[in-house]
Amino acid sequence: MRPSLILCLLLAGCADKPMAPGAKALEDSLGLDPAAAEGAFDRALAGDPKDALALNWRGRMKLDRLDFQGAADDFGAALKLDPGLAAAWYNRGNVRIDLGDHLGALADLKEAARLDPGLTGAPYSAGVVKLAMGDCIGAQEAFAIAFNAESWLIQSLLKRGEAFSCLGDPVEAVGLFDKMIKYEPASFSARVSRAGAKRELLDYAGAVEDYAEVIRMAPDLVLGYQARAQALDDSQREEAALLDLDKAVSIEPEDGRLYEARGHVRYHLKRYAAAVADWEAAKRLNPRRGRNLEAYIDYARKKAKGG
């Protein structure tokens, strides 16, 4: 759950320090694709291999083309030359998220925030790490710091909502998702997350409404149909749920989970033979689920025979 690269670059550039590297290297890199821009900094470093700022910028170019380890190496080299370079701590912290080094990422982000409180993305990124580590309380606190420091960091609302959901507080989560959607009505993630929180609150009508918007945004994705079917089934609207699952199966005919879910809906509708057929298909596509489904299949077969 790494923050978007554009967000990282913008935040790293918002700090008062450090200043950009030499005008020549920066000018040479403008308008180029990441690999070519990286070459401009290669040339600058050939002339001055101890230019920490150029190393930091080259690391950002490597990050732009998803060379995470190369970027981390450049940020680390920059920090050896200039341990006070807050942006390099921040950038390496974000790269370490991608590399799965959560503790290293937190240490780097903490140092970035200490050196430059203007790097408001540091607490946001720390919240992302803590949420990934299962520290829901710490994540919620970090996202609150990020949003209070920079209200334009509206992604913090979404992440704080996810942290509250993780803490089992869907009421607070829904309120934060509401604010997120107010700022960004087209936020797909906020719609999905709010629908899930509403479902936890047994607000099935609200969940169905949000999932309908998810489907409108992404009509070719299974996610909206499958999730809406669950909410519809929960609210005993099985026929409508069945239509959604039929659509989902037509999109992903090899997804055993869809057949399993449709089997349960058909069972609720007392269509036992059809339920058995779906569960058999689910077993074929996902053999690991076979043992879990055997009892359902045996019972539904008896019911289909009038037992």
FIDREN-442565 format. One record per residue (C-alpha): residue in three letters; x, z, y. Coordinates in steps of 0.001 Angstrom, whole numbers, padded with zeros to 6 digits, always signed. Example, Ala and Ser with C-alpha at 12.3 -4.5 7.8 and 13.67 -1.06 7.14 Angstrom:
ALA+012300+007800-004500
SER+013670+007140-001060
This chain:
MET+000000+000000+000000
ARG+002575-001050+002455
PRO+001466-001553+006083
SER+001412-005205+007052
LEU+004739-006720+008021
ILE+003417-007707+011447
LEU+002393-004091+012074
CYS+005825-002846+010983
LEU+007644-005269+013247
LEU+005439-004519+016220
LEU+005846-000782+015822
ALA+009586-001036+015362
GLY+009728-003024+018577
CYS+007607-000559+020564
ALA+010255+002120+020828
ASP+012277+002559+023982
LYS+015428+002328+021855
PRO+017207+000486+020372
MET+017513-002588+022541
ALA+017674-006060+020992
PRO+021034-007442+019793
GLY+023035-009934+021812
ALA+020945-012517+023604
LYS+022688-015385+021820
ALA+021782-014222+018284
LEU+018219-013411+019274
GLU+017799-016707+021122
ASP+019156-018630+018135
SER+016633-016950+015829
LEU+013516-017630+017902
GLY+011080-020124+016429
LEU+012923-020363+013120
ASP+011577-019548+009681
PRO+012858-016215+008253
ALA+015677-017757+006197
ALA+016963-019801+009139
ALA+016580-016853+011531
GLU+018603-014764+009103
GLY+021378-017331+009465
ALA+021517-016711+013197
PHE+022265-013055+012551
ASP+024756-013982+009822
ARG+026691-015870+012483
ALA+026452-012959+014908
LEU+027749-010562+012243
ALA+030580-012907+011342
GLY+031813-012401+014894
ASP+031112-008662+014933
PRO+030497-007156+011465
LYS+029976-003706+013019
ASP+026947-004736+015092
ALA+024365-002241+013808
LEU+021584-003836+015829
ALA+022258-007262+014334
LEU+022232-005725+010851
ASN+018885-004112+011600
TRP+017429-007406+012819
ARG+018823-009311+009846
GLY+017204-006743+007572
ARG+013886-007471+009242
MET+014368-011173+008587
LYS+015018-010396+004901
LEU+011909-008221+004838
ASP+009923-011132+006261
ARG+010865-013237+003232
LEU+010232-010299+000844
ASP+013871-009645-000044
PHE+013241-005889-000140
GLN+016552-004814-001656
GLY+018547-007051+000679
ALA+016638-005645+003642
ALA+017247-002065+002479
ASP+020960-002788+002145
ASP+021142-004139+005706
PHE+019205-001195+007135
GLY+021487+001193+005227
ALA+024590-000572+006551
ALA+023209-000367+010089
LEU+022646+003384+009692
LYS+026205+003942+008469
LEU+027414+002359+011704
ASP+024822+004023+013937
PRO+022973+007028+012422
GLY+020962+007342+015629
LEU+019264+003963+015211
ALA+015647+005102+014838
ALA+014235+001642+014119
ALA+016582+001216+011154
TRP+015407+004539+009676
TYR+011820+003402+010173
ASN+012424-000041+008688
ARG+014287+001318+005672
GLY+011505+003850+005127
ASN+008968+001052+004886
VAL+011168-000973+002537
ARG+011588+002048+000291
ILE+007793+002136-000069
ASP+007980-001369-001530
LEU+010838-000331-003799
GLY+008854+002651-005104
ASP+011247+005254-003669
HIS+008583+007505-002158
LEU+010773+010548-001510
GLY+013448+008386+000110
ALA+010797+006696+002237
LEU+009457+010034+003487
ALA+012958+011234+004370
ASP+013692+008045+006338
LEU+010353+008090+008161
LYS+010791+011751+009083
GLU+014206+010983+010596
ALA+012788+007976+012486
ALA+010052+010144+014014
ARG+012571+012861+014914
LEU+014868+010406+016653
ASP+012120+008484+018438
PRO+008581+009943+018731
GLY+007585+006563+020181
LEU+007696+005062+016680
THR+004058+005898+016045
GLY+004061+003810+012893
ALA+006276+006413+011188
PRO+003485+008966+010582
TYR+001167+006147+009516
SER+003674+004912+006937
ALA+004298+008496+005824
GLY+000562+008816+005236
VAL+000621+005678+003084
VAL+003403+007207+000969
LYS+001684+010572+000632
LEU-001576+008943-000404
ALA+000290+006950-003060
MET+001866+010207-004274
GLY-001528+011903-004539
ASP-000923+014260-001594
CYS-004367+013705-000077
ILE-004155+016576+002421
GLY-000720+015528+003669
ALA-001876+011919+003925
GLN-004958+012845+005948
GLU-002817+014907+008351
ALA-000297+012088+008781
PHE-002983+009494+009508
ALA-004573+011856+012035
ILE-001227+012147+013853
ALA-000843+008363+013876
PHE-004316+007699+015243
ASN-004145+010464+017853
ALA-000812+009095+019071
GLU-001959+005465+019213
SER-005699+004818+019055
TRP-005016+001125+018384
LEU-003716+002136+014952
ILE-007232+001762+013625
GLN-005962+001275+010079
SER-005388+005032+010211
LEU-009160+005491+010209
LEU-009432+003542+006966
LYS-006561+005422+005352
ARG-007836+008821+006532
GLY-011188+007930+005019
GLU-009496+007081+001726
ALA-007653+010408+001881
PHE-010940+012283+002377
SER-012421+010383-000566
CYS-009395+011457-002578
LEU-010144+015055-001538
GLY-013737+014701-002774
ASP-015279+014716+000713
PRO-017336+011505+000926
VAL-019271+012735+003995
GLU-016144+012841+006164
ALA-014946+009625+004544
VAL-018119+007727+005463
GLY-017818+008892+009086
LEU-014282+007530+009315
PHE-015232+004256+007638
ASP-018088+003948+010154
LYS-015577+004217+013014
MET-013241+001736+011355
ILE-016042-000808+010962
LYS-017091-000243+014581
TYR-013586-001270+015666
GLU-013213-003993+013015
PRO-016587-005240+011749
ALA-014812-007783+009535
SER-012729-005186+007683
PHE-013227-006005+004005
SER-011434-002874+002790
ALA-013497-000569+004988
ARG-016742-002079+003665
VAL-015639-001641+000057
SER-014459+001921+000651
ARG-017573+002937+002602
ALA-019822+001541-000107
GLY-017975+003586-002725
ALA-018282+006763-000647
LYS-022005+006138-000104
ARG-022449+005742-003821
GLU-020805+009140-004328
LEU-023382+010536-001892
LEU-026169+008903-003971
ASP-026965+006671-000998
TYR-027511+003700-003254
ALA-029411+001674-000651
GLY-026529+002054+001798
ALA-024002+001141-000886
VAL-025987-001956-001878
GLU-026136-003019+001783
ASP-022363-002687+002175
TYR-021681-004519-001074
ALA-023964-007328+000111
GLU-021674-007695+003122
VAL-018626-007644+000828
ILE-020189-010503-001158
ARG-020904-012414+002045
MET-017252-012037+003090
ALA-015858-013018-000329
PRO-018504-014837-002388
ASP-015964-016029-004963
LEU-014651-012556-005815
VAL-016068-010584-008731
LEU-015567-007276-006905
GLY-018719-007343-004775
TYR-021059-008426-007560
GLN-019665-005946-010079
ALA-019761-003014-007657
ARG-023215-003842-006333
ALA-024485-004101-009905
GLN-023288-000537-010534
ALA-025119+000738-007458
LEU-028251-001184-008420
ASP-028118+000163-011963
ASP-027643+003690-010610
SER-030827+003246-008562
GLN-032705+001899-011631
ARG-032890-001644-010286
GLU-031629-003082-013547
GLU-033016-006606-013171
ALA-031176-007056-009864
ALA-028037-005541-011401
LEU-028255-008027-014257
LEU-028339-010961-011829
ASP-025157-009710-010157
LEU-023378-009282-013473
ASP-024466-012752-014591
LYS-022866-014099-011424
ALA-019717-012034-011990
VAL-019408-013327-015564
SER-019790-016900-014342
ILE-016816-016317-012013
GLU-014608-014461-014533
PRO-015829-015370-018032
GLU-012783-013797-019697
ASP-013158-010326-018137
GLY-014257-007984-020911
ARG-015237-005236-018465
LEU-018042-007401-017100
TYR-019543-007927-020545
GLU-019307-004209-021227
ALA-021106-003391-017966
ARG-023757-006039-018585
GLY-024279-004649-022079
HIS-025121-001245-020614
VAL-027601-002756-018153
ARG-029255-004765-020927
TYR-029429-001624-023040
HIS-031190+000181-020173
LEU-033668-002712-020142
LYS-034160-002221-023916
ARG-032729-005678-024646
TYR-030771-004311-027551
ALA-029717-007538-029275
ALA-028418-008946-025980
ALA-026571-005669-025312
VAL-024886-005878-028724
ALA-023822-009475-028014
ASP-022247-008415-024709
TRP-020436-005461-026247
GLU-019121-007624-029077
ALA-017782-010041-026460
ALA-016213-007110-024605
LYS-014484-006003-027833
ARG-013142-009496-028427
LEU-011778-009813-024903
ASN-010500-006247-024641
PRO-009746-004881-028138
ARG-008595-001540-026734
ARG-012201-000786-025793
GLY-013435-001492-029331
ARG-013439+002105-030537
ASN-015293+003278-027424
LEU-018003+000683-027932
GLU-018589+001023-031676
ALA-021063+003895-031357
TYR-023067+002014-028716
ILE-023102-001139-030849
ASP-024229+000673-033995
TYR-027028+002500-032196
ALA-028218-000617-030330
ARG-028309-002578-033594
LYS-030572+000086-035095
LYS-032807-000042-032043
ALA-032941-003830-032228
LYS-034220-003532-035800
GLY-036857-001053-034710
GLY-034930+001986-035862
